[in-house]
């Protein structure tokens, strides 16, 4: 099925959002990891999540 131009625009805007957020998490990695370590639900996994979440966001952004 062919996508309309509005659907395509929205997909690209969401991809840019994911890319921007993922890169900002990488640039502020220490602050992001510190924020995750203060969360009671994910504090045990904060180190792995601080690398996995931005990587996933960037991969999803590049998938489009």
Protein Blocks (a to p, Z undefined) as FASTA:
>chain_A
ZZdfklmmmmmmmmmmmmmmmmmmmmmmmmmmmmmmmpmklmmmmmmmmmmmmmmmmmmm
mmZZ
